[in-house]
Each structure stands twice: as C-alpha cells, then as structure tokens.
Amino acid sequence: MTRSRSQHKPAQQSGVPTAAPHRSERCERRSVVSVPVTILGLNAAGRLFHELTTTRNVSRHGCCIHLHTQPQSDTPLALQVVPREGAIPEDTSHLSYQLVWKRQVSEGWELGALAEDDADLLQLAFPAHKP
C-alpha cells in the first residue's frame, strides 16, 4: 500500500503541524490501546530527549502518544516497546516514526506519528497475538 504523508498531515499554520487530523482524514482503523514505549527525539530547543510514555491509540502505520516534552515539529522519533514485565531485551530495536502533528494538552503534548517502515507496533507489544 502506497501512502503519502500529505494524507496524514493536518492543515498547518506557519508550516508547523499543530492539530490532530480530522477523523475523516484517517485512512486506517485505530485501536485504543496503551502500549508502554520509550521515545527518543529532539525537543523544541533542538536538544535530545528520552521519555517513557504510553500510546493512546495505534494503527498499522502510526500511533498517537502523550509526551511531557514538547518535541521539535516535523522531526523523526525513535520508539522502543517496553515489556510489561522484566527488563528491555538488549536485542530490542527502535522503530522509526515521523512526527506529523502535535497539540498542547494539559500536562504536555499529544502527537501523531507515522511509521517509517513496516514494523508492526502491536505485533511487537503483543507477540503472542496473531490478528
């Protein structure tokens, strides 16, 4: 399936995505599921940040998450699934995502991210589950 980023981006003000896409713009079903993840990216000042958080919802090609740190607009993010029990295995890789929208909410930022590759976040979070 070929997808264009323009399908996932909301209207922008001054070149900065600031709001979630309207429900009618979404082309995939979203699952409301809380997956613990660590996020690595650049903050609004251009400095590296690392934050533990959870997803708000997940689709095959993207996710919505909450951060306390304001991320830099239109920036790549590295996500790593955190096991619900035990330590993060050393061989666990980061998933590449692109920030496509963000909005300020109480106690931080809600943001939408588009997967840069075909890794399935839900499959990594729930490996025993086969859809």
RAVEN-V714764 format. One line per field, one symbol per residue. ss: DSSP state (H for helix, E for strand, L for the rest). phi: phi as a letter, one per 30 degrees, with the letter a starting at -180 (. if undefined). psi: psi as a letter, one per 20 degrees, with the letter a starting at -180 (. if undefined). A space follows every 10 residues. Layout:
ss=???
phi=???
psi=???
This chain:
ss=LLLLHHHHLL LEELLEELLL LLHHHLLLLL ELLLLEEEEE EEELLLLEEE EEEEEEEEEL LEEEEEELLL ELLLLEEEEE ELLLLLLLLL LLLLEEEEEE EEEEELLEEE EEEEELLLLL HHHHHLLLLL L
phi=.dbcdddccd ecchicdbbd ddedddcbdc cdbccdbccb acdedicdbb bcabdcabbd caacbcbddd dddhcdbccb dcedbidddd ddcdccbcdc aabdbeikbc bcbcddbcdc eddddbdddc d
psi=ppqqhhhipr qqpkjopiqq qqhhipjqpq popoppqqpp aprhjjqpqp ppaqqgrprh jarprpqhpo qqqlqqqpqp ppqhparpqh jprqppqpph qqqprpkbpp qpqppiajpo ghhhhmhipo .
